[in-house]
Amino acid sequence: MSITVVGSIAYDTVKTPFGERERMLGGAAVHFALAASFFEQVRVVGPVGDDFGETELEVLRQREVDVSDIERVPGGKTFFWRGEYGWDLNSRATLDTQLGVFEGFAPKLSSDSRSSDVLFLANIQPDLQREVRAQLPDARFVALDSMNLWIDIARDSLVQAIESVDCVILNDAELRQLTGKPNLFSAAREVLSWGPRVIVAKQGEYGAALVTAESFFSLPAFPLESVIDPTGAGDTFAGGFVGYIAQRLRSEELSDGLLRAAMANGTTLASFNVEEFGTERVVRLTEQEIVARVQELREITRFSGAPATG
Ligand code: AMP
């Protein structure tokens, strides 16, 4: 089941304790698309400027991502983000955000992009997320990500966007900020009451939790001894999670079991992403490596034995 994604296509300048990179390919839609491309056909919607290179587009094409709805804006500048991480890779400072071509962007989706059954509204201005959502009224599964910036400056529009989707994928801190509830489960329950059926709370190096009306599930992050750059981990998680769901929806309905397996795939994809800078690791990734690591994650999280009694 093909997937359409709208979100940032970016140049990122990133510094971590383990090195730095200038203007590498990034953006929420890019990280998502590369991860999801291991499961299904992905179509990316979003603008870039004159400065966006063919080499960068080729990275997406290599993974057979459909780039025909990436709009090149003459005279425009590609979205730019600069961030820095300290020893605690869970917290980062955003040093610069230049919206560039996203200012004044009106998404025009081709009939192919409108015909996808699965839609991911990656982190971008919530008005744009709603415009794209409205163009795929019959999608079977729609998921959304966002960030503190939009909760701060466009909360009403974001809440309306959330009301129109099946699944919300946010950091735990963002869920708390969005709802004003300090407890993660209460926060997730509140967002469930707005309309979505599925909430995923991303918890950085501690993993991710899944909350639905009927069930709760949680996975740790895959344990790695070397984490180099967490940029894009959240979007890569979303790509593995939504990509897996899109693939399974071909032959089954959305169920708790499917969502749990999707969590394992999201966790696995994200773990590869953080091993190197930007998209460097994921572009070399193979399906065999993904399958092997999902199996390892299953072993790591398995336990048996009856509860101890007195
Ligand atoms: P993540 O680490 O998963 O939160 O995503 C990082 C990616 O999000 C980077 O590649 C950035 O280009 C992109 N990004 C950062 N800030 C924004 C923003 N305000 N709007 C859209 N994308 C952003």
Residues whose N, C-alpha, C, O or C-beta is under 5 A from the ligand:
A	BS01	AMP	S8 A10 D12 G26 G27 A28 W81 N123 I124 P230 T231 G232 A233 G234 D235
